Amino acid sequence: MPGTASLAASQYYAHPRNAFWRILGEITGATPEQPYDERLRRLREHGIALWDVLQQCHRPGSLDADIAPDSMIVNDFAGFLRAHPAIDRVLFNGATAEHCFRSRVLPDLSGVRAEPLTLIRLPSTSPAHAALSYADKLAAWRQALSTPAGDDVHDAS
C-alpha cells in the first residue's frame, strides 16, 4: 500500500526521500522531476506496470510492518494477468509486498497462466530501508529489469 505521502498526493512513491523514481529514472528515464503522468508513460514504454499487491488495508502511518493483517484485501491479479498475458514477471519493492503476494495472491493464480511467473524481491526503495546503499539498490533493480524472465531462481509455479 502507498504511504501517507503517496496517498495524499495520489501518486506512487511520492515521499521525497523514497528512491523509487530516482532508480527508475536512471533505468527508464522516468525521473522525479517529470510530471507524474510523464513518469508513468515512460514506465509503460518500458513494459513496466506499477500496482500494489494490496487494494485496501488498515495501517496507522506508512510502515508496512504496521499493516493489520486481518484488514488486507488484495488486488485482482488473476483478472489483471488475464487482461495482460504478456506479463512474465512480478518485481516486489521489498519483503512485505513479496510475502503478501506469495501468501494471498499466488495460491489463487493456479490455472490463470500456462507459464509460471518469475517473482523477484528487490531491496526496498523506502528511506526506512537503509541497509543497502543507493548504488546497491540501483544495481539490483537494473539487473531485475534487464534479465529475461525465467533466468531468475525465484520462479513461481
N, C-alpha and C positions, 0 to 999 in steps of 0.2 A: 504494500500500500504506500502511496505517496506520503511524505512527511507533511507537517503542518505548513511549511513554506510553500510546498508544491500544491497542496490543496487550496491554499489562499490565492495562489497565482493561477490555478487551473492549468498548470504546466508540470510535466515530469521534470524532476531534478532541478527545482527552482532555487534550492538553497545555494547561496553564492559560493560556499566552500565545498560543495559536492563536486567531485572531479569528473562526473559523467560527461558533461558537454565538452570539457577540455579534452578528455580522452577521445571521444567520438569525433571531435573537431579535427584532431590530428589524423585520425584514420579516414574519415569521410568528408571532411570539410564543413561539418555541421558545428560551427564554432559558437561559443556562448554569446558573442557579440551580435550574432544574427538574430533577426526576429524569430520567434518560436516556430511559426509556420514554415519558415525557410529551413530551419534545422530539421523539422520533421520531413520536409520534402527531400532533403539531402539523404536522410536515413532511408527513405523509400527508394531513392535512386540506387542505393547500395544494397537493396533487397533486405533491409532490416525493418522488422515490425517492433513496435515498442508497446508493451502491455503488461499489466500487473497480473500476478498469479491470483491475488485476492480481489474480488469485486467489492467486498464490504468486510469491515471488521470494527471492533471497538478497541481503541488504543489511546490512552492519555499521552499526549506528546508525539514524538516522532520515532522513538526507538522500537525496532521490530520485536525486541525482547519483551516489550510491554503489551503486545497484542494478546487479547483474551482469546484463548484457543476455541472456546465454545461460541464465539461470535464470528468466526471465519466463514465466509461464503466465497467460493472460488468462481472465477470467470468461466465461461463456457468454452473451454479449449477444444472439446470434441467438435462443436459447431465451427469454431474458428479454423481448425485444421481441415475440416471437410471443405470449407469455403476457400481455403488457401493450401491446396495439396502440394505445392512446390516447397513448402517449409520443410526443411530437413534437420534442423537443429534448434534447440532452445538454450539460450545462454542465461544464466542466473547471476544477478548482481548481488552476490553474497549467499551465505549459507541458509538464511531463513527462507528466502524465495525458493531455493532448491528443495529444502525439506518439505515445504508446503506443497510444491508441485509433485514431488515423488509420493508423498503420503496421501494427498487429497485429490490430485488430478490424474496422475498416471494410472491408477487402478481402473479408472473409467474410460481409458483410451483404447482398451483392447478391441480390436476389430475396426477401429477408425482408419487405420493406415496399414498398407501392405508391408511397408518398410519401417523398421524402428527409427525413432528419433534419436539424434545424438544430443545428449544432455551434458552441458558443461557449466560447472560452477566457477565463476570468476571472482577475483577479490573485489569486495565491495568498494564502490567509489565514494561512499559516505565519509564525511570528515571524522565520524566516530570510529572508523576502521583505520587506525594509524599504524598498524603492524607492518605494512609494506610502504615503500616509497612510491611517489607518483610514477617514477620511471619503471618500477617493477609492475605496477598496476597497468600502465600503458602497454608494456611488453606482453603481459598476459592477455589483455583484450585484443591487441593486434594479432597475436598468434591465433586466438579463437576465431576471429573474424576472417582470417586468411586461410585457415586449414580446411580442406574439403571435408564435408560431412562424412562420417564413417571412419575417419582417420584417428578419432579420439577414443581413448579407452573407456569412456563413460557412456557407451551406447546403452540405450534403454529399449527393451523389447516390448 
